[in-house]
Amino acid sequence: IPFCGRYKTEKGEMVGDQRIFLPNMSSLMNTRSIGDRDSKLSSGDAVIADPGISNFVIPLGKPARIIIASDGLWDVFNSNMTHSKIRKIKEPRKAASKLMKDIY
C-alpha cells in the first residue's frame, strides 16, 4: 500500500519534505508525480497527473523568488531552510550555486 512519509537520519531526525513511498520500495517527491509514468503505474491511486495550481499576487516592487528544483534539493532542505540560505543573495545564479554547495 502506498503511503506518505519522510526519510530519517541515523539519529532519527526527519529530513526533507514528504515523499510517496510505493509498494516496489521506490519513492518520489509529491512534486515529482507529474510526468513520472512508472511511479504512476505502480502506485495505483497514490499518484495522479492532475497538478494543483495556486495563484499568488506579488506586489509591485516586492522581491519574489520561485525555486524550481529536483528532489535532490528538497530531500535535504525544506522551503524555510532554502529561503533562509539564499534570501540575501540577489543574483539567481549565485543563489543556486549556494544551495548546490550546501547540499554537499
MARBA-3410 file (N, C-alpha, C, O; in Angstrom, 1 decimal):
104
0.9,-1.2,0.0,0.0,0.0,0.0,0.9,1.2,0.0,1.8,1.4,0.9 ~ 0.7,2.2,-0.9,1.5,3.4,-0.9,1.2,4.2,0.3,0.1,4.2,0.8 ~ 2.2,5.0,0.7,2.0,5.9,1.9,2.9,7.1,1.8,3.9,7.0,1.0 ~ 2.6,8.1,2.5,3.4,9.3,2.5,4.2,9.3,3.8,3.8,8.9,4.8 ~ 5.4,9.8,3.7,6.3,9.8,4.8,7.6,10.6,4.5,7.7,11.2,3.4
8.5,10.6,5.4,9.8,11.3,5.2,10.9,10.4,5.6,10.8,9.5,6.3 ~ 12.1,10.7,5.0,13.3,9.9,5.4,13.7,10.4,6.8,13.5,11.5,7.2 ~ 14.4,9.5,7.5,15.0,9.8,8.8,16.5,9.6,8.7,17.0,8.7,8.0 ~ 17.3,10.4,9.5,18.7,10.2,9.6,18.9,9.0,10.6,18.0,8.5,11.2 ~ 20.2,8.6,10.7,20.5,7.6,11.7,20.2,8.0,13.1,19.9,7.1,14.0
20.1,9.3,13.4,19.8,9.8,14.7,18.3,10.0,14.9,17.8,10.4,15.9 ~ 17.5,9.6,13.8,16.0,9.7,13.9,15.5,11.0,13.5,14.3,11.3,13.7 ~ 16.3,12.0,13.0,15.8,13.3,12.6,15.2,13.2,11.2,15.7,12.5,10.3 ~ 14.0,13.9,11.1,13.4,13.9,9.8,14.2,14.8,8.8,14.7,15.8,9.2 ~ 14.2,14.3,7.6,15.0,15.0,6.5,14.1,15.2,5.3,13.4,14.3,4.9
14.1,16.4,4.7,13.4,16.6,3.5,11.9,16.7,3.7,11.4,16.6,4.8 ~ 11.2,16.9,2.6,9.8,17.0,2.6,9.2,15.7,2.4,9.9,14.7,2.2 ~ 7.8,15.6,2.5,7.2,14.3,2.4,7.3,13.7,1.0,7.4,14.4,0.0 ~ 7.4,12.4,1.0,7.5,11.6,-0.2,6.4,10.6,-0.3,5.8,10.3,0.7 ~ 6.1,10.1,-1.5,5.2,9.0,-1.6,6.0,7.7,-1.8,6.8,7.6,-2.7
5.9,6.8,-0.8,6.6,5.5,-0.8,5.7,4.5,-1.5,4.5,4.3,-1.1 ~ 6.2,3.8,-2.5,5.4,2.9,-3.3,5.7,1.4,-2.9,6.7,1.1,-2.3 ~ 4.8,0.5,-3.3,5.0,-0.9,-2.9,6.3,-1.5,-3.4,6.8,-2.5,-2.8 ~ 6.8,-1.0,-4.5,8.0,-1.6,-5.1,9.3,-1.0,-4.4,10.4,-1.2,-4.9 ~ 9.1,-0.4,-3.2,10.2,0.2,-2.4,10.8,1.4,-3.0,11.9,1.9,-2.5
10.3,2.0,-4.1,10.8,3.2,-4.6,10.0,4.4,-3.9,9.0,4.1,-3.3 ~ 10.4,5.6,-4.1,9.7,6.7,-3.6,9.9,7.9,-4.5,10.9,7.9,-5.3 ~ 9.0,8.9,-4.4,9.2,10.1,-5.2,8.5,11.2,-4.4,7.6,11.1,-3.6 ~ 9.1,12.4,-4.6,8.5,13.6,-4.0,7.1,13.8,-4.6,6.9,13.5,-5.8 ~ 6.3,14.4,-3.8,4.9,14.7,-4.3,5.0,15.6,-5.6,4.2,15.4,-6.5
5.9,16.5,-5.6,6.1,17.4,-6.8,6.6,16.6,-8.0,6.4,17.1,-9.1 ~ 7.1,15.4,-7.9,7.7,14.7,-9.0,6.6,13.7,-9.6,6.9,13.1,-10.6 ~ 5.4,13.7,-9.0,4.4,12.8,-9.5,3.9,13.1,-10.9,3.4,12.3,-11.6 ~ 4.1,14.4,-11.3,3.6,14.8,-12.6,4.7,14.3,-13.6,5.9,14.7,-13.5 ~ 4.4,13.5,-14.6,5.3,13.0,-15.6,6.1,11.8,-15.2,6.9,11.3,-16.0
5.9,11.2,-14.0,6.6,10.0,-13.6,5.7,8.8,-13.9,5.1,8.3,-13.0 ~ 5.7,8.4,-15.2,4.8,7.4,-15.6,5.0,6.1,-14.9,4.0,5.4,-14.5 ~ 6.2,5.6,-14.7,6.4,4.4,-14.0,5.9,4.4,-12.6,5.3,3.4,-12.1 ~ 6.1,5.5,-11.9,5.6,5.5,-10.5,4.1,5.6,-10.5,3.4,5.0,-9.6 ~ 3.5,6.3,-11.5,2.0,6.3,-11.6,1.4,4.9,-11.8,0.5,4.5,-11.1
2.1,4.1,-12.6,1.6,2.8,-12.9,1.7,1.9,-11.7,0.8,1.0,-11.5 ~ 2.7,2.0,-10.9,2.9,1.1,-9.8,2.3,1.6,-8.5,2.3,0.9,-7.5 ~ 1.7,2.8,-8.5,1.2,3.4,-7.3,-0.3,3.2,-7.1,-0.9,3.6,-6.1 ~ -1.0,2.8,-8.2,-2.5,2.8,-8.1,-3.0,4.2,-8.1,-2.7,5.0,-9.0 ~ -3.8,4.5,-7.1,-4.3,5.9,-7.0,-3.5,6.8,-6.1,-3.9,8.0,-5.9
-2.3,6.4,-5.7,-1.5,7.3,-4.8,-0.9,8.5,-5.6,-0.6,9.5,-5.0 ~ -0.7,8.3,-6.9,-0.1,9.4,-7.6,-1.0,9.7,-8.8,-1.5,8.8,-9.5 ~ -1.3,11.0,-8.9,-2.2,11.4,-10.0,-1.4,12.4,-10.9,-0.4,13.0,-10.5 ~ -1.9,12.6,-12.1,-1.3,13.5,-13.1,-1.9,14.9,-13.1,-1.4,15.8,-13.8 ~ -2.9,15.2,-12.3,-3.5,16.5,-12.3,-2.8,17.4,-11.3,-2.8,17.2,-10.1
-2.2,18.4,-11.8,-1.4,19.3,-10.9,-2.3,20.2,-10.1,-3.4,20.5,-10.5 ~ -1.9,20.5,-8.9,-2.5,21.6,-8.1,-2.0,22.9,-8.5,-0.7,23.1,-8.6 ~ -2.8,23.8,-8.8,-2.4,25.1,-9.3,-2.7,26.2,-8.3,-3.9,26.3,-7.8 ~ -1.8,27.0,-7.9,-2.0,28.1,-7.0,-1.7,29.4,-7.7,-0.7,29.5,-8.4 ~ -2.4,30.5,-7.4,-2.1,31.8,-7.9,-1.7,32.7,-6.7,-2.3,32.6,-5.7
-0.7,33.5,-7.0,-0.2,34.4,-6.0,-0.1,35.8,-6.6,0.3,35.9,-7.7 ~ -0.4,36.8,-5.8,-0.2,38.1,-6.2,1.0,38.6,-5.5,1.2,38.6,-4.3 ~ 2.0,39.1,-6.4,3.2,39.6,-5.9,3.2,41.1,-6.0,3.1,41.6,-7.2 ~ 3.1,41.9,-4.9,3.1,43.3,-5.1,4.2,43.9,-5.9,5.4,43.5,-5.7 ~ 3.9,44.9,-6.7,4.9,45.5,-7.5,6.0,46.1,-6.6,5.7,46.7,-5.6
7.3,45.8,-7.0,8.4,46.4,-6.2,8.8,45.5,-5.0,9.8,45.8,-4.4 ~ 8.1,44.4,-4.8,8.5,43.5,-3.7,9.3,42.3,-4.3,8.9,41.8,-5.4 ~ 10.4,42.0,-3.6,11.1,40.8,-4.2,10.4,39.5,-4.0,9.7,39.3,-3.1 ~ 10.6,38.7,-5.0,9.9,37.3,-5.0,10.8,36.4,-5.8,11.5,36.7,-6.7 ~ 10.8,35.1,-5.3,11.5,34.1,-6.0,10.7,32.8,-6.1,9.9,32.5,-5.2
10.9,32.1,-7.2,10.3,30.8,-7.4,11.5,29.9,-7.6,12.3,30.1,-8.4 ~ 11.6,28.8,-6.7,12.7,27.9,-6.8,12.1,26.6,-7.5,11.3,25.9,-6.9 ~ 12.6,26.3,-8.6,12.3,25.1,-9.3,13.5,24.1,-9.2,14.5,24.4,-9.7 ~ 13.3,23.0,-8.4,14.4,22.2,-8.2,13.9,20.7,-8.1,12.7,20.4,-7.9 ~ 14.9,19.8,-8.2,14.5,18.4,-8.1,14.5,17.9,-6.7,14.8,18.7,-5.8
14.2,16.7,-6.5,14.2,16.2,-5.1,15.6,16.1,-4.5,15.7,15.9,-3.3 ~ 16.6,16.3,-5.3,18.0,16.3,-4.8,18.1,17.5,-3.8,18.8,17.4,-2.8 ~ 17.4,18.6,-4.1,17.4,19.7,-3.1,16.4,19.5,-2.1,16.7,19.7,-0.9 ~ 15.2,19.1,-2.4,14.1,19.1,-1.5,14.2,17.9,-0.5,13.5,17.9,0.6 ~ 15.0,16.9,-0.8,15.3,15.8,0.1,16.1,16.3,1.3,16.1,15.8,2.4
16.9,17.4,1.0,17.9,17.9,2.0,17.3,19.1,2.8,17.5,19.2,4.0 ~ 16.7,20.0,2.0,16.2,21.3,2.6,14.7,21.4,2.4,14.2,21.1,1.4 ~ 14.0,21.9,3.4,12.6,22.3,3.3,12.5,23.7,2.7,13.6,24.3,2.6 ~ 11.3,24.2,2.5,11.2,25.5,1.9,11.8,26.6,2.8,12.4,27.5,2.3 ~ 11.5,26.5,4.1,12.0,27.6,5.0,13.5,27.6,5.1,14.2,28.6,5.1
14.2,26.4,5.1,15.6,26.3,5.1,16.2,26.9,3.9,17.2,27.6,3.9 ~ 15.6,26.6,2.7,16.1,27.1,1.5,16.0,28.6,1.4,16.9,29.3,1.0 ~ 14.9,29.1,1.9,14.7,30.6,1.9,15.7,31.3,2.8,16.3,32.3,2.3 ~ 16.0,30.7,3.9,16.9,31.4,4.9,18.3,31.3,4.3,19.1,32.2,4.6 ~ 18.7,30.3,3.5,20.0,30.2,2.9,20.3,31.2,1.8,21.4,31.7,1.6
19.3,31.6,1.1,19.5,32.5,-0.1,18.8,33.8,-0.1,18.9,34.6,-1.0 ~ 18.1,34.1,1.0,17.3,35.4,1.0,18.1,36.6,0.8,17.6,37.6,0.2 ~ 19.4,36.7,1.1,20.2,37.9,1.0,21.0,37.9,-0.3,21.7,38.9,-0.6 ~ 20.9,36.8,-1.1,21.7,36.7,-2.3,20.8,37.2,-3.5,19.7,36.7,-3.7 ~ 21.2,38.3,-4.1,20.3,38.9,-5.1,20.4,38.2,-6.5,19.5,38.2,-7.2
21.6,37.7,-6.9,21.8,37.1,-8.2,21.3,35.7,-8.2,21.8,34.9,-7.4 ~ 20.4,35.3,-9.1,19.9,33.9,-9.1,21.0,32.8,-9.2,20.9,31.8,-8.6 ~ 22.0,33.1,-10.1,23.0,32.0,-10.3,23.8,31.8,-9.0,24.2,30.7,-8.7 ~ 24.1,32.9,-8.3,24.8,32.7,-7.0,24.0,32.0,-6.0,24.5,31.2,-5.2 ~ 22.7,32.3,-6.0,21.8,31.7,-5.0,21.7,30.2,-5.3,21.8,29.3,-4.4
21.6,29.8,-6.6,21.6,28.4,-7.0,22.9,27.7,-6.6,22.9,26.6,-6.1 ~ 24.0,28.4,-6.9,25.3,27.8,-6.5,25.4,27.6,-5.0,26.0,26.6,-4.6 ~ 25.0,28.5,-4.2,25.0,28.4,-2.8,24.2,27.2,-2.3,24.7,26.4,-1.5 ~ 23.0,27.0,-2.8,22.2,25.8,-2.5,22.9,24.5,-2.9,23.0,23.6,-2.1 ~ 23.5,24.5,-4.1,24.2,23.3,-4.5,25.4,22.9,-3.6,25.6,21.8,-3.3
26.1,24.0,-3.2,27.3,23.8,-2.4,26.9,23.3,-1.0,27.5,22.4,-0.4 ~ 25.8,23.8,-0.5,25.3,23.4,0.8,24.7,22.0,0.9,24.7,21.4,2.0 ~ 24.3,21.5,-0.2,23.8,20.1,-0.3,24.9,19.2,0.0,24.7,18.2,0.7 ~ 26.0,19.4,-0.6,27.2,18.5,-0.4,28.1,19.0,0.6,29.1,18.4,0.9
END
